[in-house]
Amino acid sequence: MLAAYDEGSPFVQFATNPVVVLILLSIMLTGFILELFTPGFGIPGAAGTLSLLIFTAGHVMSGDAGILTVLLIVLGVLFILAEVILPGGIVGFIGFILFSAGVLFAGASLMWMAVSLLIAFSIATAALILMVKVLGKEMKLFKKFILSDSTDTANGYVSNETRTDLIGKIGKTKTALRPSGTVVIDGERIDAVTEGGFIAAEKDVAVVKTEGVRIVVRELE
């Protein structure tokens, strides 16, 4: 545990006040949740980060939290955010455990920390449900990793029937292929896949084979 700087300072008394702890944890978690729906780094993320810094600094200066506690909290937040990019549940669950352990060990009262953490997670979960289910918002961060172009016929797409006529033709990627995406060949927007690698948008590609409805392309050197 780190040595206490000044347990009686106004900042330490403020940051470790039980009611303030509850508020800081709630702002922290809710801010990070709302930041996922905000393009760039906005006010929710700034509020969450500031709350995290105040909470951590206050408990370190009071002598209640040590380096291990700080690492647990920071790693927990990073793992929870990483769950958005690497969905599956495992990363997020590990992050939840790390963050919870860090918060529980940070305070002088384990019981109050547990209650505050439970309430904060409940508020953050309610905010997430509100954004997704009620307001129909999409996570901006997650949206960067999925295809966002519409694939209806109004946008010039054609169904991927057996298109052996495309073999050998040259086109250009409309979206990045990870490994699937959209290419434009002779003015047609067509769903295609790579041979397994990644091809960025606006790259010249050639159709190397068709497998039923699957059109395989290769980037031209």
ZIZIHU-V444261 format. One record per residue. N is the residue number from 1. PHI is phi in whole degrees, -180 to 180 (none if undefined). Layout:
BEGIN
n=N phi=PHI
n=N phi=PHI
END
This chain:
BEGIN
n=1 phi=none
n=2 phi=-74
n=3 phi=-69
n=4 phi=-72
n=5 phi=-86
n=6 phi=-160
n=7 phi=-64
n=8 phi=-96
n=9 phi=-68
n=10 phi=-57
n=11 phi=-64
n=12 phi=-64
n=13 phi=-62
n=14 phi=-68
n=15 phi=-69
n=16 phi=-103
n=17 phi=-63
n=18 phi=-53
n=19 phi=-68
n=20 phi=-65
n=21 phi=-58
n=22 phi=-61
n=23 phi=-66
n=24 phi=-62
n=25 phi=-64
n=26 phi=-67
n=27 phi=-65
n=28 phi=-59
n=29 phi=-70
n=30 phi=-66
n=31 phi=-62
n=32 phi=-67
n=33 phi=-65
n=34 phi=-66
n=35 phi=-63
n=36 phi=-65
n=37 phi=-102
n=38 phi=-109
n=39 phi=-66
n=40 phi=72
n=41 phi=-109
n=42 phi=-112
n=43 phi=-62
n=44 phi=-59
n=45 phi=-66
n=46 phi=-66
n=47 phi=-65
n=48 phi=-64
n=49 phi=-66
n=50 phi=-63
n=51 phi=-64
n=52 phi=-62
n=53 phi=-67
n=54 phi=-64
n=55 phi=-60
n=56 phi=-67
n=57 phi=-62
n=58 phi=-62
n=59 phi=-78
n=60 phi=-70
n=61 phi=-68
n=62 phi=-78
n=63 phi=92
n=64 phi=-78
n=65 phi=-113
n=66 phi=-117
n=67 phi=-61
n=68 phi=-61
n=69 phi=-62
n=70 phi=-62
n=71 phi=-62
n=72 phi=-62
n=73 phi=-66
n=74 phi=-64
n=75 phi=-63
n=76 phi=-61
n=77 phi=-62
n=78 phi=-64
n=79 phi=-67
n=80 phi=-64
n=81 phi=-67
n=82 phi=-66
n=83 phi=-60
n=84 phi=-66
n=85 phi=-85
n=86 phi=-118
n=87 phi=-62
n=88 phi=157
n=89 phi=101
n=90 phi=-68
n=91 phi=-62
n=92 phi=-65
n=93 phi=-65
n=94 phi=-62
n=95 phi=-62
n=96 phi=-61
n=97 phi=-65
n=98 phi=-63
n=99 phi=-63
n=100 phi=-62
n=101 phi=-63
n=102 phi=-62
n=103 phi=-66
n=104 phi=-62
n=105 phi=-81
n=106 phi=-78
n=107 phi=-97
n=108 phi=-76
n=109 phi=-109
n=110 phi=-63
n=111 phi=-63
n=112 phi=-67
n=113 phi=-63
n=114 phi=-65
n=115 phi=-65
n=116 phi=-62
n=117 phi=-65
n=118 phi=-63
n=119 phi=-66
n=120 phi=-63
n=121 phi=-65
n=122 phi=-65
n=123 phi=-66
n=124 phi=-64
n=125 phi=-65
n=126 phi=-63
n=127 phi=-65
n=128 phi=-64
n=129 phi=-63
n=130 phi=-61
n=131 phi=-67
n=132 phi=-85
n=133 phi=-83
n=134 phi=-89
n=135 phi=-91
n=136 phi=66
n=137 phi=-79
n=138 phi=-111
n=139 phi=-71
n=140 phi=-64
n=141 phi=-65
n=142 phi=-67
n=143 phi=-64
n=144 phi=-68
n=145 phi=-104
n=146 phi=-129
n=147 phi=-75
n=148 phi=-111
n=149 phi=-73
n=150 phi=-74
n=151 phi=-117
n=152 phi=-95
n=153 phi=-68
n=154 phi=-64
n=155 phi=-95
n=156 phi=93
n=157 phi=-80
n=158 phi=-125
n=159 phi=-69
n=160 phi=-86
n=161 phi=-76
n=162 phi=-65
n=163 phi=-109
n=164 phi=-65
n=165 phi=-69
n=166 phi=-86
n=167 phi=-59
n=168 phi=92
n=169 phi=-77
n=170 phi=-104
n=171 phi=-146
n=172 phi=-135
n=173 phi=-72
n=174 phi=-85
n=175 phi=-124
n=176 phi=-67
n=177 phi=-105
n=178 phi=-127
n=179 phi=-94
n=180 phi=-99
n=181 phi=176
n=182 phi=-125
n=183 phi=-123
n=184 phi=-116
n=185 phi=-128
n=186 phi=53
n=187 phi=85
n=188 phi=-96
n=189 phi=-91
n=190 phi=-129
n=191 phi=-72
n=192 phi=-147
n=193 phi=-133
n=194 phi=-89
n=195 phi=-82
n=196 phi=135
n=197 phi=-95
n=198 phi=-109
n=199 phi=-129
n=200 phi=-73
n=201 phi=-70
n=202 phi=63
n=203 phi=-111
n=204 phi=-76
n=205 phi=-135
n=206 phi=-127
n=207 phi=-78
n=208 phi=-100
n=209 phi=-169
n=210 phi=-127
n=211 phi=-126
n=212 phi=68
n=213 phi=-90
n=214 phi=-96
n=215 phi=-109
n=216 phi=-105
n=217 phi=-122
n=218 phi=-134
n=219 phi=-70
n=220 phi=-83
n=221 phi=-75
END
